[in-house]
Amino acid sequence: MTSFDYTIKDENGIHARPAGELVKLVKAHGSKVVVKFGDKQAEMKKLLALMGLGIKQGDTITVEVEGDDEAAAAKEIEDFLKANL
């Protein structure tokens, strides 16, 4: 399993447009991806679950990636977060 932490910089937090693009990116990989925030967690392939976490600007999330392509998936997800959120 590969994991990393990321602090959301977007003033709107995780919102619909980038969250939808993030879900598409994650679905392109075979790995299971879970985002953890506080005592809550959600699969990153499920848009409503991801949005339901209520992640705002300044919040730090932990992303855990597990599967055959976890290194590549984790890098792409982290790059996406840095570029968009």
Secondary structure, 3 states (H helix, E strand, C coil): CEEEEEECCCCCCCCHHHHHHHHHHHHCCCCEEEEEECCEEEECCCHHHHHCCCCCCCCEEEEEEECCCHHHHHHHHHHHHHHHC
